[in-house]
């Protein structure tokens, strides 16, 4: 009995993968899997594709940051100078 239980537990992931693969390749397309479902994205950026409408906005923001740093080339200080106790 232990051998049958062990064998069924070990084979369950493979059976599930075969069943999902069969369901995804049916002709009605109920579970159709395409490459467009797996878009590459980054944190704080979103999707990394060339057809985004955020490109002009991001370029404008980078230009604004660059010109602000060119006008005031010092990093902002926190105001707390030295060690306080």
C-alpha positions as CSV (number, residue, x, y, z in Angstrom):
1,X,0.0,0.0,0.0
2,X,2.9,2.4,0.8
3,X,4.4,1.8,-2.7
4,X,1.1,2.6,-4.4
5,X,0.6,5.8,-2.4
6,X,4.2,6.9,-2.9
7,X,4.0,6.3,-6.7
8,X,0.7,8.2,-7.0
9,X,2.1,11.2,-5.0
10,X,5.2,11.3,-7.2
11,X,3.3,11.0,-10.4
12,X,0.6,13.6,-9.5
13,X,2.6,16.7,-10.8
14,X,3.3,15.0,-14.1
15,X,-0.3,14.0,-14.5
16,X,-1.4,17.5,-13.7
17,X,1.1,19.0,-16.2
18,X,-0.1,16.6,-19.0
19,X,-3.8,17.5,-18.2
20,X,-3.1,21.3,-18.3
21,X,-1.1,20.9,-21.5
22,X,-3.9,18.9,-23.2
23,X,-6.5,21.5,-22.0
24,X,-4.4,24.4,-23.4
25,X,-4.0,22.9,-26.8
26,X,-7.7,22.1,-27.4
27,X,-9.2,23.6,-30.5
28,X,-11.7,25.9,-28.7
29,X,-8.9,27.9,-27.0
30,X,-10.3,27.9,-23.5
31,X,-6.9,27.8,-21.8
32,X,-4.8,29.1,-24.7
33,X,-1.4,30.2,-23.5
34,X,0.5,32.8,-25.6
35,X,3.8,34.6,-25.3
36,X,2.1,38.0,-24.8
37,X,0.9,36.8,-21.4
38,X,4.5,36.8,-20.1
39,X,5.6,40.3,-20.6
40,X,8.9,41.4,-19.0
41,X,8.4,44.1,-16.3
42,X,10.5,45.8,-13.7
43,X,9.7,47.3,-10.3
44,X,8.9,51.0,-10.3
45,X,9.0,50.9,-14.1
46,X,6.2,48.6,-15.3
47,X,6.3,46.7,-18.6
48,X,9.6,46.8,-20.6
49,X,8.3,47.1,-24.1
50,X,8.9,49.5,-26.9
51,X,5.2,50.3,-27.5
52,X,4.6,52.2,-24.2
53,X,3.1,55.7,-24.1
54,X,5.2,56.6,-21.0
55,X,8.4,57.1,-22.9
56,X,7.9,60.8,-23.6
57,X,6.8,61.4,-20.0
58,X,9.9,59.6,-18.6
59,X,12.2,61.5,-20.9
60,X,10.7,64.8,-19.8
61,X,11.1,63.8,-16.1
62,X,14.7,62.8,-16.6
63,X,15.4,66.1,-18.4
64,X,13.8,68.0,-15.5
65,X,16.0,66.2,-13.0
66,X,19.1,66.8,-15.0
67,X,18.5,70.5,-15.5
68,X,17.6,71.0,-11.8
69,X,20.9,69.3,-10.8
70,X,22.8,71.4,-13.3
71,X,21.4,74.6,-11.7
72,X,21.9,73.5,-8.1
73,X,24.8,70.9,-8.1
74,X,24.7,70.2,-4.4
75,X,22.8,67.3,-2.9
76,X,20.2,68.3,-0.3
77,X,21.3,67.9,3.3
78,X,19.1,66.5,6.1
79,X,19.8,69.5,8.4
80,X,21.2,67.3,11.2
81,X,24.9,68.0,11.4
82,X,27.1,66.0,13.7
83,X,26.2,63.6,16.4
84,X,23.6,64.6,18.9
85,X,22.8,63.0,22.2
